[in-house]
Amino acid sequence: MADADNKEGEDDMRGPAILARTMSIPTVRGRSTRPWQYHSRSDSHSKVACWAVLFDLMRECDVFRSAVSEGRIGFGINYVIVGPINKTLDLVVTRVPPTRPGGPRGSFVDLANEWGIALNDEERQELADMPTLLRESSNDIAEIAIALEAKACMTEHVKSLPRLHAEILATGYLTKRAAPQCISVSYSLVNAASDFVTPSGESRVNSHDQPDDARRVVEMIERAIPTLTESRDYGYDVVGVTVVSCRNDGSAVTIVQNNTIGPAPNQHHHYERMIRSLCSQFRGRFGR
């Protein structure tokens, strides 16, 4: 893979660059005492991915930012939705009822410090200028406006395909059963590195057949994950993919911008298209 294909971020969006920069910093994840950039038993990568999506949504979507400024929406992380089978979602955006009592709450900014989000000077200033987005508490009851689940396929791509497909489908179905009016979002990270140090195998190095392994996962998401226009029972409103290069050996994580592996800018699952579509959907359903 040519070095020119590896970038810090995508176009005008900041989320992928923030994700790659933050993942580049090894931390203790899961049950391991050794610091890792990625660990399958940790949800750190999912949390950072969700934070980055919210950051871009507030930067790029005027109607979303206005709703934040007016205190009409909040957010939740690892939020349990109640339905036929209760499901914990990585991120939800909620509609705050006007009768909700005040009180101390965490904020979107607080999580940047808590999770060690790696921002550059310009991004830190942008964050400081953003309106305050408050976090839902465990006792809050609110309508879900956006439900996002973040998945990752970092190694053993072909072996992981059936499980990844089943998990994404199941989440879409349970989300729409529990909150039919919400905007459901599937966001996936796919690793295009040629090798990967696996935390679960005594630091065994897995070799990948790249770019074919990453391409197969991206194509599965494009072709086999239904959108709402294809299935109202379990289709997603918005689907997105970011391709990264992560060896998990301490070297920098980078974003791969190669249309022969990841989505092209005109495809519906390209990251920027995901953010634009999410904004458009929010404007149509919850902008008033």
RAURTA-V50184 format. One line per field, one symbol per residue. psi: psi as a letter, one per 20 degrees, with the letter a starting at -180 (. if undefined). A space follows every 50 residues. Layout:
# RAURTA-V50184
psi = ???
This chain:
# RAURTA-V50184
psi = pqhiiorhaociqhgggggggghioprpqbiqippqhpphjqjghgghgg ghghghghgiohhghghghikiqaqqplppqpbgpppoqgpqpqopqijp qarpqrrgghhhghjlpoqrgghhggghiqqpoqqqriiqpqppgpoppp rpohrlgghiggggggggggggghghhhmhiroppppqpppjqhrpophj llkqoppqnqjhgghhgghggghioqrhhhoihjqqhppqppprooikji rpprponoiigaqqhjqhjqghhggghgggggghhji.
